[in-house]
Amino acid sequence: KMYHLILVFFPLLISCGFYSMAGSIPPHIKSIAIPLMDNQTAEFGLAENITDGILEQFNEAGILYVTNADIANSILNGTINKVTEGPYTYSKQESVSEYRYKIDVKIEWFDVQDDKNLIEKTYSAFGAYGLSGDIASDGIDNDNDGKIDDEDDDEFGEPRSFATKVAVRKIAEDILNDIMTTW
């Protein structure tokens, strides 16, 4: 019976939390435009990946209507400032056992009506990978979720592009969380 009570109560908690957080966005802001980011790095396709990742988060959350910049109440502008990639941990033999792929993105969330930025912040996130070429058996927590290899069913694919995907998803989640809790 207790188990059943938790199941009934849990969705209630989620829905209440969702509305109270969305309620913190200024009332005149109902829509957002998310133009293609400006890429200051040599990393090909990264602006598209991050912009798509953010669009995906906003479409899933459904808090603000995603539309074109000429009619939106707010605009999310972003600049990819830096990509850092390098050794993170070494084995006893002094060889690199883990690399980190880190992305830094400067974000400005602009309120069109009040002509001001609601958020100006740099977001950073990373994904990890090894050189074995197989992230499903490299002994590394590639997506930083506390699970590795066999325990983690979403560790698969080309190591570096997976690390990029992880960093992009984290940045998109952080931006969405900040927008939902602006006030």
N, C-alpha and C positions, 0 to 999 in steps of 0.2 A: 504493500500500500504506500509506503514512503517513497518508493521508486516512482510510482505513478504520479504522486504529488509533485515530485521534482520535474517530471516531464511536462506537466501542465503549467507549472510556475515558470519554467525556464524561458519559453517563448515570450511570455509576458514581460519578463525582465529585459529581454533583447529589444522588443518593440518599444518599450518606454524609453530605454536608454537612447535608442536611435533618434526618436523624435526630439528629445530634450537637447541632444547634441546638434541636430540640424537646426533647431530653434535658435542657436547662438549666431547664425549667419544673419547679417543685417537684413531686415524685412524687405527692403526694396530690391535685394539681389535674389533673382529667381533663376538666372541663367549665367553660363560661363562659356567663354571662348577659349580654346586651347590651341593657339597657333603653333606651327612647327618651331621647335627650339632652335636657338642659334648655337652652332657647334664651333667652339674655339679650339677643338682638338683635331688631331689627324685621324681619329678613329672613324672610319667610314660607316655610315648608316646608324650611328649612335643617336643622333637627333631624332630620327624617325622612330627608333626603338623606344626611347624614353617618352616621346610624345604619345606614341601608341599605348604604352604602358599606363600613362596617366589617364588617357581617354578611356581605357578599359576600366580602370578603377572608378572613374566618375560615372560611367554608364551603368556599372554594376550597382553602385551605391544609390543612384537615382535621386540624389539630393538636389542637384542643380541641373537644369536643362542645358545640355551642351549644344551650342549653336555657333553662328558666324560672328566674327569680331564686330561687324558693323551694326548688329542689333543686340548684342549681349549686354547684360547689366554689369558683368565683370569679365576681366581678361587675365588669363594666367600666362605670363611671359616667362620664358626660361632660357638660360645660357649655360651650356656645358662648359665649365671653366677648365676642368682638368680630369685626366684619366691617369691614375698611378697604378703601375703594375710592377710587382717585384716580389722577391723572396720574403717569406714571412716566418717560416720555421725551418730549422736545419736538423738533420739527423746527427747521430753521434759521429758519423764519418764526415761531418761537415758538408754534406751535400744537401741541396735544398729539398725539403720534403713537402713544403706547401707554399704556393704562390697566392697572393691576393690581388684581385682586380678591383680597384676602387674608383668610383665616379663622384665628382663634385659638381653640383648643379646649383646655380643661383636662380632663385625664383622670386618673381614679383607678382602678387595678386592685386590687380588694380580695380578699384571701384569707379566705374564710369561716371555715375551720377555725382558722387562727392569729389571726383577728380583727385583721388589719393590712393596710395598703396596700403592695403590692409595687412599684407605680409611682405616682408623683404627679408629673405633668409637664404643661406647656403645649406643645401642638403648633401650629405655624404652617405654612401653605402658601399659595401663590398661583397664580392663572392669569392670563394676560395677554390683552388684546384691544385692537383699534383701533376707530375709529369708522366704518370703511368699511361695516360690516355684513356683510362676507364674510371670514370667517377663513381661507378657502382661498386668498386672494390679498392678504392685508393686509401681507405682509412681516414678520410678527411670529411668533416661536416661541411660539405660544399655550400649548403644554403643556410648555414648558421641556425638550424632549427633544433639542435640538440640530438639529432639522430644521424647515424652514419650507415652507409652502404646497405646491407640487407634489411636493416630496420627502417630505412627511408625509401618509400616507394617512388619518390619523385627525383631521385638522383640517377639521371641517365642523360646521355647525349654527349656532344663534343665539350670537353672540359672548359675551355675558355669562353665559348658562347653561353654555356650554362652559367658560369660565374657572372657574365654580363647580365643575363636575364634576372638572376637573383638580385643584383645591385639595382637594376631598373625597377623591379617589383617593390623593393624596400623603399626606394625614394618615392615612388608613386603612392604607396600606403602612407608614408609620413606626411606628404603634402596634403592628401585627403584628410587625414586626422587633424592637421593644423587648421585647415579651412573649416572643418566641422566644429572646431572649438575655438573660434577666433575671439569670442568675447567671454 
